[in-house]
Amino acid sequence: MRNRNQTQKIKKITAIGMFCALSYVCLYFIKIPVQFLTLDVKDSLITLCALLFGPLAGAAIAFIVPLLEFITISDTGIYGFIMNALSSVTFSVTAGLIYRYKKTMTGAIVGLVSGVCAVTAVMLLANLCITPYYMHAPVETVAAMIPTVLLPFNLVKAILNAAIVLLLYKPLSNILKKIGFLQATGSVAASESARPSRLRSLLITLIAAGVIAVSLAVILLVLR
């Protein structure tokens, strides 16, 4: 039993490393410039890892991949690293935490919607606080870009990554279970066979609703 657990841990670490490598490759080859911003889909792979192996695994990759980008191919320096890490951590950890305690398809959707709202709100605040220093521009100039550039960009990027997660999660989890990299007890099917208590399910739903409500309030406040 002990050897089996050790083997499973090694497989888990290997799988997380694969997600990290794939996220970096995806970042390198799939990126679309939008003014001084870059649209990419690396967060979909990071969030898939968070759903499959837990929010801590997602958080680790969400930090490592922007760090690797900063060291190797980034042309935005420390600014790009901070913004990319903040975006990836917020999206993947929010979705991963909610799904961890509500492992159903509904939980996955609620987690991803919460992640979309949270990352959009956080990045708007980050742009107001950090971008003026990067652009050497007054806050008012950056604020004027929110309705036309920053809000649409962050919303589209988050929704795109969430859609990719929903598309890939089930087939990818099935493949990982078949080759032994994911335990059946951590799958959606196993979780659904041992339904969480109604109280816990309600609590997680209320927390997710709170995250969405606060995020939307922040977005509306920034837009005023």
Disulfide bonds with the S-S distance in Angstrom:
none
